[in-house]
Amino acid sequence: MKGLIAQIRAKYTGMPVTAKAALWFTVAGIVHKSMSMITMPIFTRMLTTEQYGLYSLYMSWLQVFTILTTLRVTYAVFNKGMSKYPRDRDAFTATMQSLTTLLTLGLFLVYLLVHEWVDAFTGLTMFLTVAMFLELLLSPAIDLWSARERYRYRYQPIVIVAVLMTVANAAIGVVAVLLSEDGGAARILSHVAVQVAVGIYFYLRNLSRGQRPLVREYAKYAVLFNLPLIPHYLSMYALDQMDRIMVARMIGLSAAALYAVAYNIALVIKMVTNSLTSAITPWLYGRLEKEDFGAIEHRMYPILAFAGVLALAFAAVAPEMVAVLGGAKYVEAIHVIPPVAVSVVFLFAYSLFANVQFFYEANKFIMYVSVMGALLNFGLNYVLIQRYGYLAAAYTTLLCYALFAVAHYWYMAHVVRRNASGGSLFGGGALAAGGTVLLAAMAVVILTYGYPLARYAALLAGVGVAVLKREQVKAIFAGLKR
């Protein structure tokens, strides 16, 4: 046993820092989602479907409002800022935080003037919306600090903070629901309390380290970079959140709860792919600077395949996961999981292609495609949810993300040809074949839901292959040196 531990420790020590970062960001994401999964059976049984639907509705609107109050400065523009201003990164971070503060306060003043209309539109009370603005004011500080640490591959503090916040959110949430008569509001406020408490610390920390709280040059750069992307970010969150909002408005909070539970289970895959994206992006930018397209393809093809296999494996255990995590009243929602899980793979591919476009600062096409995709998603949801129920929303999401990936691949190839000195990035035929196989495999998984023995046999076979090929699996993430 000691020899095995020493061997594992030696292999871990020899891993490149980016591989370690990818590992620990993924672990943190899994821990976060695992805690959500552990507490989900508690909350789904403690709360009525209407109360759980209210919590889901709040979280959906939170994501939409976050775009308006942050301009998404913790995303692509932050990585570009780290590269563009390498000697003044702390001031750049503080400026981004001051920018989000001004935007949040400005939008809050507008809300106070028209709050009755906004409350009627969102379905939230003024009290919950004010709580949301408090979270919007302080939580970006956590995201900015995390983005700053990720860029330096300092994964240990991010993992520690993420785990502590996840545990506190779950524990305080359970206590709050037990002590309150309004379980839905209690669950929301417990979430806000954790975000605000941690956010205050990092808010002050970012400002003190930046010394200059608002550098006009940095703020102007971020605004001009991200303004064309705001329709894109709104459209992406419309794709990600609007289906739940529309289900709540068109069918009811109970249906929204059924959809949300299954959807959130499927999004465990998204936690993994987001962690991979966070760890890969600095390496990707480094390869693009050198125009080392061969290295990018060599690493990204297997990682895309890994995401696809993970999504299929997750979809295969959907009936059991919904039964355990949601309970009997949520079992009917199992068919939401496969299309949502597979849509995350297309989203992962899209994010890879979009990051290449961000590197070359080719932002406008992203906006056009995103807006068109959101409008298509809204139209399909409006027609199909009324006719086929909430399950239709899962398949419209899958269709739109697949179209996103195709459109962004096409434009990414155009951008590379226009900006690079030579060569191309990714082969369209290989990606199309992979996407087709993925969709066909999803259909097969769904057909096996009535045959549990067949599903279990296939899963065991898959695990066996993974064990036999473990060295190849580990090699996927090896060599990610900037």
C-alpha positions, 0 to 999 in steps of 0.5 A: 500500500505504501508503495502504491501511495508513493507511486501515485504521489510521484505521478502527481508531482510530475504532472504539469501545473495545467494538468493539476489545475484541470484535475482540481478544478474538475474535483471542485466542480464535482464536489460542488455538484455532488453536494448539490446532489446530496442535498437535492433529495432533502430539499425536494422532499422538504419543499413542495414542487411549487416552492422548489419551482420558486427557487429554480425561478430565482436562480434562472433570473439571477443568471439573466440579471448577472449579464446586465450587471457584470457585462460578463467581465469575468469571462473572455475579456478578463483573460485578454486583460491578463494577457494585455496588461501583464504588469498591472493585473491587480489594478485590472481586476479591481477596475473590473470589480468597480465596473460591475459595482457601478452597473449593479447600482445603476440597474438597481435604481432603474428597478426601483423606478419600475419595480411593479412591472419587473416583479410582475414580469419575473414572478418574484416579489420585491423582497426577493429581487432586492436580495438578488441585487445584493448578491449581484453587487458582491458575488462578482468579487468571488468570480474575479478573484477566482479568474485571477487565481485560475490564470496563475494556476493557483488552484488550491485556494479556489478549491478550498473556497468552493468547497467551503461555500458549497458546504455552507450553502447546503447546511444553512439552506437546510436549517433555514428551510426547517425553521421557516414556514415559507420554504422556497423563500428561505432556500433563496435567502440562505443562498444569498447569505452565503454569497454575500458573506464571502463576497464582502471579503473578496470585494475588499481584498480585490480593491486593496490589492488593486490599489487603483480602484478604477483605471479608465483605460482598462474600463474602456477596453473591457466595455468596448470588448464586451458590449458587442457580446452582451446580446451573445451572453443574453442569448446564451443565458436565454438558451440556458435559462429561458426554457425553465422560465417559460415552463414556469410561466406557461405550465406552472411552478410544479412543472418548472420544478420537475424540469429543473430537477432533471435539468440540474442533474444533467448539468453535472456534466457542465460542471466538468466541462466548465472546469476543463474549459477554465483550465484549458483556456490559458494553454489554448491561448499559448498555443494560438500565440505560437500557431501550434494548431497541431498540438491543439488538435492533438489534445482537443479531439480526445478531450471532446470525445471524453466529454461525449462518453461522460455525457452518455454514461450519465444519461444511462443512469438517469432513471436511478438518479432521478428516483434517488435525488428527486423522489417518486414525484420527479421520476416522470422527468427522466427523459429530460436528462439525455438531451440536456447532457448531450447538449452540454457536449455541443456547448463545450465544443462551441466554447472551444471554437468561441475561445479561438474567436475571442483570441483573435478578437473576432466578436461580432459574429458570436453576437449574431449567431447567439441572437439567432439561436436564442430567437429560434429557441424561444419560438420553438419553446413557445410552440412546442411546450404548449403541445408536448410539455416541458420535455420539448424544452430539452430537445430545443436546447439540444438542437440550438446548441448543436447549431451553435457548435456548427456555426461557430466552427465554420466562423472559427475556421474562417477567422484562423485562415484570415489571421494565422500565417498558415494552416487550419484548425480542426477537421469538419468531417471528423467533428461531424462524424463525432456529433452524429455518433453521439446523437445516435448513441443518445437514442440507443441509451433512451431505448434501454431505459426499459431494459435496466440489465442491458444498461448496466451491462453496457455501463460495466463494459464501458468501465472495463474499457476505461480501466484497460485504457486508463493510461490513454485516458490520463494521456489526454490531459498530459502535456498541457503546458503553456 
